[in-house]
């Protein structure tokens, strides 16, 4: 699996995930929509940790400079 998520993209993903978690913790989003926000936040966190986004792979997008395998 080759890395396709760059540093800036990684930071944006983590900030969006943090925002989603904060919204859920403070009950701004609730119920089914809140669960969806949590799932999206988890996906953003996982893809930023492993530096690989399956959707980017399908679309042929690479935001990282290196071509190293992870």
C-alpha positions in Angstrom: 0.0 0.0 0.0 1.6 3.2 -1.1 1.2 6.4 0.8 -1.1 8.9 -0.9 -1.9 11.4 1.9 0.4 14.3 2.4 1.2 16.3 5.6 -1.2 19.1 4.9 -4.0 16.7 4.0 -3.2 14.7 7.2 -3.5 17.9 9.3 -6.8 18.9 7.7 -8.2 15.4 8.3 -7.2 15.4 11.9 -8.7 18.9 12.5 -12.0 17.8 10.8 -12.1 14.7 12.9 -11.4 16.7 16.1 -14.2 19.1 15.1 -16.6 16.2 14.6 -15.7 14.6 18.0 -16.2 18.0 19.7 -19.6 18.5 18.1 -20.6 15.0 19.2 -19.3 15.4 22.8 -21.1 18.7 23.3 -24.4 17.2 21.9 -24.4 19.6 18.9 -25.0 16.6 16.7 -27.1 13.7 18.1 -28.8 10.5 17.1 -28.2 8.9 13.7 -26.5 12.0 12.4 -24.1 12.0 15.4 -23.2 8.4 14.7 -22.5 9.2 11.1 -20.2 12.1 12.2 -18.4 9.7 14.5 -17.9 7.2 11.8 -16.5 9.8 9.4 -14.2 11.2 12.2 -12.9 7.6 12.7 -12.3 7.1 9.0 -10.4 10.5 8.8 -8.3 9.6 11.8 -7.4 6.1 10.5 -6.6 7.4 7.0 -4.3 10.1 8.4 -2.5 7.6 10.7 -1.8 5.1 7.9 -1.2 7.8 5.2 -3.4 6.0 2.8 -6.9 6.9 1.6 -8.7 4.2 -0.5 -10.9 6.8 -2.2 -7.8 8.7 -3.3 -6.4 5.4 -4.7 -9.6 4.8 -6.8 -9.6 8.4 -8.1 -5.8 8.5 -8.7 -5.1 11.4 -6.3 -1.9 11.7 -4.4 -1.2 14.6 -2.0 2.1 13.3 -0.7 5.5 14.0 -2.2 7.1 10.7 -1.4 6.3 7.4 -3.3 7.4 5.1 -0.5 5.4 2.1 0.4 4.0 1.9 4.0 
